[in-house]
């Protein structure tokens, strides 16, 4: 993949990713696995896990890794710019518009109805990654425990990442 293609792929991801990393994940998955064939499902699941466990926004971490793999340091830089630029510009414009029209019925309803769309996008990603990430009943139990700990008990995800790493070390 040439450097211009790296930029365009991640610019498209950044442009369609208004809503944060989890909302971007289905598009990242489609672009990298299906449209460009840069990796298989298992490799993508590993990349997501690694990118979420390293500091920084995980979609940016994915962009850096893929950009570097495809075009070296220049690719990492271009992929980073590509994925960040649209969000920066759109966020700036959206903030100005929402601040100006915050109390209108249109803005209130639009924002309210975007939330279930984002929830659906995240659920679709979880369903597509789950079979690649969970191979044993013990791993399924760990996944459900992590879900309950974060979703119900508000346990910090860092503790669960540590628990997952420890389980992997002990099991290996």
N, C-alpha and C positions, 0 to 999 in steps of 0.2 A: 504494500500500500504506500503510495507516494505521500509526501507531506501535505499537499493540498487536499487530498482525499481524507487524511487524518483530521485536518481542520474541519472540513465539511461535515464529516460524520459526527464529530463531537459538537459542532455548532448546531446541527439539527437536533441532537439530543438536548443540548442546552436550551434551544428555542422551544422545544416541546415540553421541557421539564419544569415549567412554572408550577411550583407547589412543593419543591424539595426533592431530595434524593430518592425517597421511597416511591414517590409518584413518577420519577424518571426511570425506575428500574425496568418496567416492562419494555420501554423503548430501547434502553441500553441492551437488554437481552435480545430483542429482535434484531437490532443493528449488528451486534457483535457475533451472535450465534447463527441467525438465520439469513440475514441479508448479505453480510460480508464473509461469513464462514470462518471467522478468525479463531473460534474455539468451539468445543463441544459443550454439552450441557453440564457435565461434571466439572470441566475446567472453569466454566462460568460460575458455578456454585462456589468453587474454591476461591475464585477471584473476588466474588462478593464477600465471602467470609473474611478473607485477608484484608480487603479494603475497608471493611467495617471495623476491623480490630486495630487498624493503624490510625494515627491522629489525622484529623481533617475530615472534610466532607467526603463520604465514601465514593460518590460518583466522580469527584475530582481525582481521588486516588486511582480509580479505574482508568480514567482518561490518561493520567500520567503513566501508568503501567503499560497500557496498550499503545499509547503514543511512543513511548521509549522502545517498546518491542518492535514496532513497525518502522520507526524512522529515527532512532537514537534520541539524544538529548533535545535536538530541535523538534522532533516529533512529540516529546513529552511537553515541551513548552507550547507548541502549537495546539495540541489537544487540550491543554489546560486553558489556554486563551479561548479556544472554540467553545468549550463547555461553560465557561464563566461569563463570557461577553453577553450573550443573549439575556441571561438571567439578571445581570447587572442593569442593562438598559431597560428591560421590561419592568424590573422592580422599581427603578427610578420613576418611570412613566406611571406605573400603577399607583405608587405611593402619592404622587402628585394628584392623580385623578381621584383616588379614594379620599384623600384629604379634602379635596374640593367638593366632592359629591357624596360624602359619607352618609348623610342623612336621607338620601333619596331612596325611594322604594326599590328602584331598579338595582342599585348597588347592594342594598341589604339582602334582597332575594337572590341575586347572583352569587354572592359570597356564601349564603346559606346552602344553596344547592350544589356548590362545588365540593363541599365537604363529603357527601356520600360518594361522589365520583372518585375522589382521592382514596377513600376507604376501599372502594371496589378495586381500584388499580393495585393497591397494596395487597389485598386478598388474592387477586389473580397471580401476583408474583409469588406469594407464599405458596400457593397451590402448585405452581410450576417448579419451584425450587425444592419443595419438601421431598419428593421421591428421590432426587439426586443427593440430598443431604442426609437422609435418614435411612440407614441400611439394616439396623438391628432393632429389636424391641427396646433395648436399653437406650439407644439413641432417640427413639420415639418418646420414651419417658422423659429423657433429658430435655427434648424440644418442648414437650407439654409443660414441664416444670418451669422452663425459662419463660414460656408464654404466660403462665399463671403468675410467676414471680413479678414480671414487669407489668403485665396488664392488670393484675388485681392488687398486688401488694406494693407496687411502685418500687421494687428493688432496682438499684442502679445497674444498668446493663454491664458495666465493667466487672462487677462481681460475677456475673453469669459467664462472661467471656473467660475469666480466670477459672471458674468451675469447669467449663467445657475443656479448656486446655489441660487442666489437671486430670480430668477423666480420660482424655486422650493419652496422656503420658502414662497413667496407671494401666490403661487397657492395652497399650502398645508394648 
